[in-house]
Amino acid sequence: MNPRNRRQTVTTVFDGRTHHVALCRGEQDGLPVFGWGEAPSTLLTRSQLRAVGLRPNGQDPVALLVFRHHRPYARETTAELFSVELAAAYRPPTPAQLSALDRAMEARRTCVDCAGIQDYCVPTSTRQCWTCFDLEQGDRAGVAA
Ligand SMILES: [Zn+2]
């Protein structure tokens, strides 16, 4: 079905600065629904905001965008649209947040047996590096034999 043939209704969207009169495909959850390329240009999805260094900044979505993924999904998805006017610049993580992340990642790479920091994340089930895991498996096999 050609989406252009769907019945469209006139709606008004307020983007934080301007009221836009636009054609939409109806409403869902009280929000106007737009097809790809049909929404006012001052409305962007979360990932589109992210791509230009912005974040929604706690605002509620003002509209919805329905679009089809390209391969491999090709199914219809609904994304929330946010106002560029109300968006804020994305804050890069602070040094404290970065070092907390580093510590967390280091903990995930640390073996509980040999305390060695690996260049991979150790399995959460054993928290052992592969060397210690193999040694333990070998021990078990030795005991069993
Ligand atoms: Zn180890």
Boltz pocket constraint, residues with backbone or C-beta under 6 A from the ligand:
constraints:
  - pocket:
      binder: B
      contacts: [[A, 111], [A, 112], [A, 113], [A, 114], [A, 115], [A, 116], [A, 128], [A, 129], [A, 130], [A, 131], [A, 132], [A, 133]]
      max_distance: 6.0
